[in-house]
Amino acid sequence: MARAKGPPPAGPGRDPLPPLIHGRVRLLVLSRLVAVPAAHAFTDLRRELDLTDGVLSVNLSKLEAAGLVRIEKAFVGRRPQTLVRVTDEGRARFDDYVQELRRIVPGLGS
């Protein structure tokens, strides 16, 4: 039987779409942070992405541990505020992810 045409399977040790970024929530978060490079308040991200505190917190922790985002705690007046920014490494790895996705999915454009 002939093999369907398409991108070659990932080679040994190569994951075509890294699970760290490919996870739905982490992809949403990184997409938002890359699109608007300013710092984002945790509460704004939670509202914009329609996530619970727990889901957003867990996923931000994973991205922070990998060095893709930086989380800063500050006070605005007497109120605590958590700010999230994409790091240079996070932006580079997101760009690599998008390029790999374009390679895998025909017609996504450049």
ChimeraX attribute file (.defattr): number of C-alpha atoms within 10 A of each C-alpha:
attribute: neighborCount
match mode: 1-to-1
recipient: residues
	/A:1	3
	/A:2	4
	/A:3	5
	/A:4	6
	/A:5	6
	/A:6	10
	/A:7	10
	/A:8	7
	/A:9	10
	/A:10	10
	/A:11	8
	/A:12	6
	/A:13	6
	/A:14	9
	/A:15	10
	/A:16	15
	/A:17	16
	/A:18	14
	/A:19	11
	/A:20	15
	/A:21	21
	/A:22	15
	/A:23	12
	/A:24	11
	/A:25	18
	/A:26	20
	/A:27	17
	/A:28	14
	/A:29	22
	/A:30	21
	/A:31	15
	/A:32	16
	/A:33	21
	/A:34	18
	/A:35	9
	/A:36	12
	/A:37	12
	/A:38	12
	/A:39	15
	/A:40	18
	/A:41	17
	/A:42	20
	/A:43	16
	/A:44	11
	/A:45	19
	/A:46	18
	/A:47	12
	/A:48	11
	/A:49	14
	/A:50	10
	/A:51	14
	/A:52	11
	/A:53	13
	/A:54	10
	/A:55	12
	/A:56	19
	/A:57	14
	/A:58	13
	/A:59	18
	/A:60	22
	/A:61	15
	/A:62	15
	/A:63	21
	/A:64	18
	/A:65	11
	/A:66	13
	/A:67	14
	/A:68	23
	/A:69	23
	/A:70	18
	/A:71	19
	/A:72	13
	/A:73	11
	/A:74	12
	/A:75	9
	/A:76	8
	/A:77	7
	/A:78	7
	/A:79	7
	/A:80	10
	/A:81	15
	/A:82	15
	/A:83	18
	/A:84	21
	/A:85	21
	/A:86	27
	/A:87	18
	/A:88	13
	/A:89	13
	/A:90	22
	/A:91	19
	/A:92	14
	/A:93	15
	/A:94	21
	/A:95	13
	/A:96	14
	/A:97	18
	/A:98	15
	/A:99	14
	/A:100	14
	/A:101	15
	/A:102	14
	/A:103	16
	/A:104	16
	/A:105	11
	/A:106	10
	/A:107	8
	/A:108	11
	/A:109	8
	/A:110	7
